[in-house]
Amino acid sequence: MVGYICAIVPVLGTVYLGIKRPYAHWYNVARSILNEMCVAAILCIYGYFRSSVDYKGSMQGINEMMPYLVYALLLLSLIVNFACMAKYAMDMRKAKEISKQ
């Protein structure tokens, strides 16, 4: 139950980021929304394991794939963050070159 309750915070963060759009560049807003959605999904997976899966029983079916889903979400988040930060660095370099002219 803890994971489900804690997942409310990233969901509210996603709604806030979608409405207010606090970043100047669209890709930073998309990056932060993706991060919040990944956190919410991981917390829901944690809540599912805490409430529905018997830890003494064998892992079968979807339960066996869930830890790999968590790894995939973390890797996706990491790759998207690297890409967005590289894009931001390129945009800042381009803006600096334009301001020098």
N, C-alpha and C positions, 0 to 999 in steps of 0.2 A: 504494500500500500504506500510505502514511503516514496518509491519511484514515481508513482502516479501523481501524488500530491506535489512533489518537487517539480514535476514536468509542467506544472501550471506557470511557473516563473518564466521559462524560455518561451512558452506559447504567448504569454502576455508581452514579452520582449519582442517577439516577432510581429505582433500586432502593432506595437508602438513604432518599431522600425518601418513597417509598411505604411503607417499613417504619417508620421512626422518626417521621415527621411532626413535624419540628422547629418548625413555626410554630403559633401559637395558633389562627389562623383557617383554616378549610378552604380558602378561596379563595387564600390565600397558598401553601399546599401545592400546590394544583392549578396555580397560576401558575408556581411553580418547576419542577414536573414538566414542564409544557408547554415551558418554556424549555430544559430539559435535552434533551427529545426533539427540539426544533428544532435544537439544536446537534449532536446525534448524526446527524440526517438530513442536515444541511448537510455534516458531515464525511464521511458516506458518499457523498454526491454528489461531493464533492471527490475522494475515493478512487476512485470510478468514473471520473471524468474523467482522473485521473492514470494509472490502470492500463489502461483499456480504450478510450479515445478517442484517435484519432490527431489530434494538434493541427494537422497540415498538411491533413488531409482536411476535407471539407465537413461542416457540422453538418446532420444529417438526423434526422427522426423524433423520438424521445424525447430525443435529445441536444440538440436545438434548444430543447426546452421546459424542460430542467433549470435553466438560469439563472433563468428566470421562476419556477420552483418555489422556488428559494432566496429570491428577492425576496418571494414570497408568504409563505413561512415567517417571514421577518424582519418583514414587515408584520403578520402575525397575532400574532407575539410582542409587537410594540410595542403593538398595540391592546389585547391582553389585559392587558399590564402597566399601561397607562394606566387601564383599567377597574378592575382590582384595587386599584390605588393610590387611585383615587377612592372606591371602596367602603370601603377601609380608613380614609380620611380622614373619610368620613361616619360610620363606626362609632365613631371616636375622638371626633368632635364630639358624637354622641349619648350616648356614655358620659360625657363631660364635663358635658353638660346634666343627665343623671340624677344625677351626683354632687353637683351644685350644689343640687339639691332636697332 
